[in-house]
Amino acid sequence: MSGNNEYGDLAVLDLTTLLEAFGEIGEDAKHTMRLFVGHTRALLDAITERLDAGDLAGASESAHAAKGAANMTGTLRLGALCGDIDRALRAGDASAARQKLASLPAIFTEAETEIRKIAG
């Protein structure tokens, strides 16, 4: 089980926030979306790296930053998952965080795919 069903009621990509910020999904919004993909990929890698190093606080910081970026870009499933990972890490529950991390690649790929359809 991939865990994606847990977040299935949330949009993979909801453009509302970007439309509010930019007024349209023009080049500026598309550029922001492309930056989000690269920046967030690095944050997601940092969650795992820091967790593997036993740095729960650092992993939590990365998860929290990824949650904020995802929510601002409208990748709501990814934002919810990163929020759950962050909460588990803040509670000191590395095991729960690792369970949630198992869903991260698939949910990030969903978001990235939708963004690339729009932003290239």
N, C-alpha and C positions, 0 to 999 in steps of 0.2 A: 504494500500500500504506500503510495507516494506521499500522502498527507495533503495533497492539493485539494481534496474534497472539503477539508476543514475550512478552507478559505474560498470555496466555490461561490458563495453568495456575493463576494466582493469583485469589483471590476479588475481585470488584468490591467487595463489602462482607461482612466477616466480623464478626459481632456479639460474638464471644468476649471480646475485650478490654473492651468496654463492659459486658457482662454481669458480668465479673469485677469491674469498678470499681463498678458501680451495683447489682448483684444482680438487676436486671430492666431491661427497656427501658421505663421509665416516663417521666414528664415530665422528670426531671433528665437522663436519658440523651438524650432527644429534643431537649432544649434545647441540650445539648452538641453534638449532631449538626448542629443548625441553625447554631450559632456556628461550627462547623468549616467549613461551606460558605462563609460570608462571609469568614472570616479567611483561609482557604486560597486563595480566589479572589484576594485582595489579594497574598498571597505569590507566587502563580504569575505575576501581572502584574508583580511586582517582579523576578522572575527575568529576564523578557524586557527590561524597562526597563533594568536594570542591565547586562545583557549587551550591549544596544544601545549603552550608554554606555561600554563597554569595561571595566566594573568587574566582572571575573571573581570577585574575592573577595566582593563584595557579592552577586552573583548566586548564588554558592555558599552563602552564609549563608541566603539566601531558600530555596534548594532544600533545604538541610539542615533548616531549620525546617518546610518543607512535608512533607518525608519523615517527620519525627517526628510531626507532627500527623496525617498520613494513617495511619501505623501505629498510633497510639493510638486512632484512630477505627475502625480495621479496614478501611480502604479500601486493601487490600494492593496492587492493581495500581498505584494512584497512588503509594503509598509506594515501590514498587520503581522506578518511572520517575523519581521525584524523586531517589532515591538514585543512579541512573545518571547523571542530569544533574549532581548534586553531584560525583560522582567525576570526571566529564569536566572540570568547571570547576576542581576542585582540581588536576588534572593539567595545567591550562592549555590544554586542547583545546576552544576555543570552537566549532570546526566540529562536533565530535562532540556537544557540548551542544545546538547548534542542530538537529542531526538528531533528537535525542531530543525536543527541544521541539515538533517537528512533531506528535508523538503526544499531547501534553499536553491540548489542548482536548477531544479525543474521550474520553480516559480520565477526565478530570475530570468531563465530562458524564455518563458512565456512573455514577460514584460519586455525583454530585449527584442523579441520577434515583433511584437506589436509596435514598438517604437520605431524599429527599422522600416516597417511598412509605411510609416508616415514621414519619418525624418531621414531615411536613407542610411 
